[in-house]
Amino acid sequence: MPSVPERIASSLEDEILAQSLDPGARFALRTELIDRFGVSASAMNEALRILRERGIVHVRQGAQGGVFIAEPPPQLRLGVIDVWFRGLHVDPVDLFEARSMLEDSFATVAAARATPEDCRDIAWALEELRTARDDARQYLEANLRLHTAIARAARVPVLAGMYESIVTLIRATLVRAQYAGDEAAKVVDENIEVHARLYRAIREQDHEALAVTLREHRADLVRVSDPRRSPGRPQTARTP
């Protein structure tokens, strides 16, 4: 079970990421946070140490001191899901472009090679996707599981291993995921239907339908909100 400082750090991290505060902005006074959470000074100091190590805040002493926002972690928008990463040492856009390219290839090959057992696994993953629709992080996790099942159905173990390494990296560095915009629920429903058509095309070995569905699958764009990039020049890349 997380310690009190770890719980405080997680709560503050979620709050800071959700507010999208500018780097350098004052977040709070340390004494204010101690009063707010009703903890000792040592517990709050430990929580702030955790946040400093994560690169979320920095703390200044003195009359003009306090807890200030550090450079936020890289953020992407995947369709209608905003995601943040911590400790990711590659460009997030490059990571998701690589993922997308592999997924396209796997689906095409799986339509020729998938066994009935493979199709059963993809169907189960699709049902998990439907069940997870109300939670952005769970939905992203279910999406990764579904495409992992398709990767395995393609029967190219070396490439499937590469894909699973990408998935492991995403899971290990993902800090937060949340839906963005009022149309999120509608878009997620449409996305589930695209994945259902993808499954049917693979199961029925319908390469023509698969080609159409893959174009729909790539329709969303990734919007990067990364403070290390030049302001006013957002980067975009295709994503599944």
C-alpha positions in Angstrom: 0.0 0.0 0.0 1.4 3.5 -0.9 2.7 5.6 2.0 1.1 8.9 3.0 3.7 10.9 1.1 3.2 8.8 -2.0 -0.5 9.2 -1.9 -0.1 13.0 -1.5 2.4 13.1 -4.3 0.0 11.2 -6.6 -2.9 13.4 -5.7 -0.9 16.6 -6.4 0.5 15.2 -9.6 -3.0 14.4 -10.9 -4.1 17.9 -10.0 -1.2 19.7 -11.6 -1.5 17.7 -14.9 -5.3 18.2 -15.0 -4.9 22.0 -14.7 -2.2 22.2 -17.4 -0.4 24.9 -15.4 2.5 26.8 -17.1 6.1 26.0 -16.1 7.3 28.5 -13.5 3.8 29.2 -12.1 3.5 29.2 -8.3 1.3 26.2 -7.3 1.1 26.7 -3.5 3.0 27.4 -0.4 4.3 24.4 1.5 2.5 25.5 4.6 -0.8 25.7 2.6 -0.3 22.1 1.5 0.5 20.9 5.0 -2.8 22.5 6.2 -4.8 21.2 3.3 -3.7 17.6 3.7 -3.5 17.7 7.5 -0.1 16.0 7.6 3.3 16.7 9.3 5.9 18.9 7.7 8.2 15.8 7.2 5.4 14.0 5.3 4.8 16.9 3.0 8.6 17.4 2.5 8.8 13.7 1.4 5.8 14.2 -1.0 7.4 17.2 -2.5 10.7 15.3 -2.9 8.9 12.6 -4.8 7.4 15.3 -7.1 10.8 16.9 -7.6 12.2 13.6 -8.7 9.4 13.2 -11.1 10.1 16.6 -12.6 6.7 17.9 -11.7 7.6 20.7 -9.2 10.5 22.6 -7.8 10.6 24.3 -4.4 12.1 27.7 -3.5 12.8 29.0 -0.1 12.4 32.5 1.3 9.8 35.2 1.1 9.2 34.7 -2.6 9.4 30.9 -2.3 6.8 28.2 -2.5 6.0 25.2 -4.7 6.4 26.0 -8.4 5.5 24.1 -11.6 8.4 22.5 -13.4 8.5 21.5 -17.0 5.5 19.2 -17.5 5.9 15.7 -18.9 5.3 15.2 -22.6 1.6 15.1 -23.6 -0.1 13.7 -26.6 -3.7 13.6 -27.8 -4.6 10.2 -29.2 -7.9 10.8 -30.9 -10.0 12.1 -27.9 -7.6 10.8 -25.2 -5.0 13.1 -23.6 -2.0 11.1 -22.3 1.0 12.2 -20.2 4.3 10.3 -19.8 7.1 10.3 -17.3 10.7 9.2 -17.9 10.1 8.6 -21.7 13.5 9.1 -23.4 12.2 8.9 -27.0 9.9 11.3 -28.8 6.3 10.3 -28.1 5.2 11.0 -31.6 7.9 8.7 -33.0 6.9 6.0 -30.5 3.2 6.1 -31.6 4.1 6.3 -35.3 6.1 3.1 -34.9 3.3 1.5 -33.1 0.8 2.5 -35.8 3.0 1.3 -38.7 3.4 -2.1 -37.0 -0.3 -2.4 -36.3 -1.2 -1.8 -39.9 1.2 -4.5 -41.0 0.0 -7.0 -38.4 -3.7 -6.6 -39.4 -2.9 -7.2 -43.0 -0.9 -10.4 -42.3 -3.3 -11.6 -39.6 -6.2 -11.5 -42.2 -4.3 -14.3 -44.0 -2.8 -16.2 -41.1 -5.1 -15.9 -38.1 -6.4 -19.2 -36.7 -9.8 -19.7 -35.0 -8.1 -19.5 -31.6 -6.5 -16.2 -32.7 -9.9 -14.8 -33.7 -11.3 -15.9 -30.4 -8.5 -14.0 -28.5 -9.2 -10.9 -30.6 -12.9 -11.1 -29.9 -12.3 -11.3 -26.2 -10.0 -8.3 -26.4 -12.7 -6.4 -28.4 -15.2 -7.1 -25.6 -12.7 -5.7 -23.1 -12.5 -2.6 -25.2 -16.3 -2.2 -25.0 -16.3 -2.7 -21.3 -13.5 -0.2 -20.7 -15.1 2.6 -22.7 -15.9 4.9 -19.7 -12.3 5.1 -18.4 -9.7 6.7 -20.6 -6.7 4.8 -19.2 -8.5 1.5 -19.1 -9.7 2.1 -22.7 -6.1 2.7 -23.8 -4.9 -0.4 -22.0 -7.7 -2.4 -23.7 -6.7 -1.0 -27.0 -3.2 -2.1 -26.5 -4.3 -5.6 -25.6 -6.5 -5.9 -28.7 -3.7 -4.9 -31.0 -1.3 -7.2 -29.2 -3.7 -10.1 -29.9 -3.7 -9.0 -33.6 0.1 -8.9 -33.6 0.3 -12.4 -32.3 -2.3 -13.6 -34.9 0.0 -12.4 -37.6 2.5 -15.1 -36.6 5.7 -13.1 -37.1 7.3 -13.6 -33.6 10.2 -11.2 -34.0 8.0 -8.3 -35.1 5.4 -9.2 -32.5 8.2 -9.1 -29.8 9.2 -5.6 -31.0 5.5 -4.5 -30.8 5.2 -5.8 -27.3 8.4 -3.9 -26.3 6.7 -0.7 -27.5 3.6 -1.5 -25.5 5.6 -2.3 -22.4 7.4 1.1 -22.8 4.1 2.9 -23.1 2.6 1.2 -20.0 5.8 1.8 -18.0 5.9 5.6 -18.7 2.2 6.5 -18.9 1.3 8.9 -16.0 -2.2 9.9 -16.8 -4.9 9.5 -19.4 -8.2 11.4 -19.7 -10.9 12.0 -22.2 -10.9 15.5 -23.9 -13.8 17.3 -25.3 -17.6 17.0 -25.2 -17.7 14.6 -28.1 -15.4 12.0 -26.5 -18.2 9.4 -25.8 -19.4 9.6 -29.4 -15.9 9.3 -30.8 -15.1 6.3 -28.5 -18.2 4.5 -29.7 -17.2 5.1 -33.3 -13.7 3.9 -32.5 -15.1 0.7 -31.0 -17.1 0.1 -34.1 -14.0 0.6 -36.3 -12.2 -2.0 -34.2 -15.2 -4.4 -34.5 -15.0 -4.1 -38.3 -11.3 -4.7 -38.1 -11.9 -7.9 -36.2 -14.6 -9.0 -38.7 -12.3 -8.3 -41.7 -9.5 -10.4 -40.1 -11.9 -13.3 -39.2 -13.5 -13.4 -42.6 -10.2 -12.8 -44.4 -11.8 -9.9 -46.2 -8.8 -7.9 -47.5 -10.9 -5.3 -49.3 -12.9 -4.5 -46.2 -9.7 -4.5 -44.2 -8.1 -1.9 -46.4 -11.1 0.4 -46.0 -11.2 -0.2 -42.2 -7.4 0.5 -41.8 -7.9 3.9 -43.5 -10.6 4.7 -40.9 -8.4 3.4 -38.2 -5.7 5.9 -39.0 -8.0 8.9 -39.4 -7.2 10.5 -36.0 -4.2 12.7 -35.4 -1.8 13.0 -32.5 -1.5 16.5 -31.2 1.7 17.0 -29.2 1.8 19.4 -26.3 5.4 19.1 -25.3 7.2 22.2 -23.7 10.5 21.1 -25.3 9.1 21.9 -28.7 8.9 25.4 -30.2 5.7 27.2 -29.0 3.0 27.7 -31.6 4.3 24.9 -33.8 2.4 21.7 -32.8 3.7 18.4 -34.1 1.3 15.9 -35.6 1.6 12.3 -36.6 -0.7 9.5 -37.7 -1.9 7.3 -34.9 -4.2 4.2 -34.8 
